Amino acid sequence: MEYEPVIGLEVHAQLLTDAKIFCGCSTKFGAAPNTHTCPVCLGMPGVLPVLNKKVVEFMMKMALATNCRINRECNFARKNYFYPDLPKGYQISQYASPPAEHGWIEVELNGWKKRIGITRIHMEEDAGKLLHDEINPASYVDLNRTGVPLIEIVSEPDIRSAEEATAYLRRLHEILVYLEICDGNMEEGSFRCDANISLRPAGTEAFGTRTELKNMNSFRNVQRALEYEIKRQQYVLEGGGQVIQETRLWDDTAGVTHSMRSKEDAHDYRYFPDPDLVPVVIVAAWIDAVQKTLPELPLEKRERFVRAYQIPVYDAGVLTASRALADYYEEVVRLSGQPKIASNWVMGDVLRFLNEDKRDIRECPIAPASLAEMIRLIREGTISGKMAKEVSEEMYRTGKTPEAIIKEKGLVQITDEGALTKTIAEVIGKNSEQLAQYRGGKEKVFGFFVGQVMKATRGKANPQLINDLLKKMLAGDK
């Protein structure tokens, strides 16, 4: 029997606010354990949470960017469960009345587009973090992350393959980062995903029994975990067994999923309205104000780059990978007037330098104005493409302008036809055997002469001028 996967994803995105969702503690990552805490986020008796307005605005940005309907009123609820890193014994979340619903995003896979629905987006607080000692039988809890604001984005069960799931996650990730409401760092837990997956006989409508997958900290691991779980469930069903509703953990090293616990349903959490928090009322004027702050989103920017700059779709995809990178490229284009040449340099040398040093484009020592200046010098014939490689490396290493580097290193390209003619004549005179071979029909020897001239000029001669003059002089023309 042929089976069809049915996949829904729950994404938790940590918001880039300075303070936590219900108190004034810092959200900065990497502080010493338990130093960003207070009585509110530690759940001490007698304290009251106060909602951070910026969290609501960030949630609204994501809702608008994903075509959701924003509800005019929403409420917070207590999600009750016990875990060592949850001090209060419950998590403040939202359940019955979420702030945003019924949205969608479009993904592209193998040349075709698909719309994937978003059931809801809601706000909640994060839990702490358990640190397990691998040598001693002990675990420690760091509560710095407790109370850090999250939005949870729940998809419709519209996804039918591991590849679709990855495409959906990548699209969500780039939108969050473009909005500058989440840094998207999966290693630090800023962007986390749980997957619900079931199988059903192809052509049927009823859903099968689902399992939940956790512990997937990269796009690649999400795809691998889903592919494994599809095969595992299919094996169970084809063997006459039944899939058990449970939560399973992905083991990246072994490439398998392991059972963690039976899967809870909503009633297991005993949701009820949080009596300490008033309803959140979102008026139309507030929605309009937030709408005006939205930037051009990545898909729109990608399409504009192809249309306005006449660059390939692939180039546009790379250059719009982040908002900062797209802004850098557009500034180079504005200053140089050369979209494709600018694309080649940004995608080539600039990103190579940054990737080797694991740096962001915002840390790039090569200013857009310097790169545009170098492009101009190449087009004017002041330096060759080969020289530009040396110049770009020095620009990245020192932050100096191309003109300063060219002056220091004496890299001005030789374009004097008289000087080059003399050098070429000397090279031909020293290589009579190769000259005879060339005039005897061995055209490959031409490359030998080009190399000798470049060597004689220490790479400073204009390549096109060398070619033109060599062809004439090797043929015996004056």
Helices and strands as residue ranges (DSSP letters): E 3-14, H 53-65, E 69-70, E 73-74, E 77-80, E 90-93, E 100-109, E 112-125, E 129-133, E 138-142, E 149-155, H 162-179, E 191-201, E 211-216, H 219-238, E 246-251, E 256-262, G 266-269, E 272-273, E 280-281, H 284-291, H 298-309, H 313-319, H 323-336, H 339-345, I 346-350, H 351-357, G 361-363, H 368-379, H 385-398, H 402-409, H 417-430, H 432-439, H 445-456, H 463-474
